[in-house]
């Protein structure tokens, strides 16, 4: 993870995540989608593709609801 992403995560309001890998981010996004909470910030931060979320277990309808945000 680059310095800028690490800084962005540590400067966050919640400060719950200090070091996050891409795989952890994808799993966190999928769990946020299932719980109907905010996931857009992590999607844009990591540039996650729709394929990655589908492979991680997100439903097709939920992934397509993000539209052009996903690559």
ZINOR-V712559 format. One record per residue. N is the residue number from 0. RES is the residue in one small letter. SS is DSSP state (2 for helix, 1 for strand, 0 for the rest). Layout:
# ZINOR-V712559
n=<N | N>
res=<RES | RES>
ss=<SS | SS>
This chain:
# ZINOR-V712559
n=<0 | 1 | 2 | 3 | 4 | 5 | 6 | 7 | 8 | 9 | 10 | 11 | 12 | 13 | 14 | 15 | 16 | 17 | 18 | 19 | 20 | 21 | 22 | 23 | 24 | 25 | 26 | 27 | 28 | 29 | 30 | 31 | 32 | 33 | 34 | 35 | 36 | 37 | 38 | 39 | 40 | 41 | 42 | 43 | 44 | 45 | 46 | 47 | 48 | 49 | 50 | 51 | 52 | 53 | 54 | 55 | 56 | 57 | 58 | 59 | 60 | 61 | 62 | 63 | 64 | 65 | 66 | 67 | 68 | 69 | 70>
res=<x | x | x | x | x | x | x | x | x | x | x | x | x | x | x | x | x | x | x | x | x | x | x | x | x | x | x | x | x | x | x | x | x | x | x | x | x | x | x | x | x | x | x | x | x | x | x | x | x | x | x | x | x | x | x | x | x | x | x | x | x | x | x | x | x | x | x | x | x | x | x>
ss=<0 | 0 | 2 | 2 | 2 | 2 | 2 | 2 | 2 | 2 | 0 | 0 | 0 | 0 | 0 | 0 | 0 | 0 | 0 | 0 | 0 | 2 | 2 | 2 | 2 | 2 | 2 | 2 | 2 | 2 | 2 | 2 | 2 | 2 | 0 | 0 | 0 | 0 | 0 | 2 | 2 | 2 | 2 | 2 | 2 | 2 | 0 | 0 | 0 | 2 | 2 | 2 | 2 | 2 | 2 | 2 | 0 | 0 | 0 | 2 | 2 | 2 | 2 | 2 | 0 | 0 | 2 | 2 | 2 | 0 | 0>
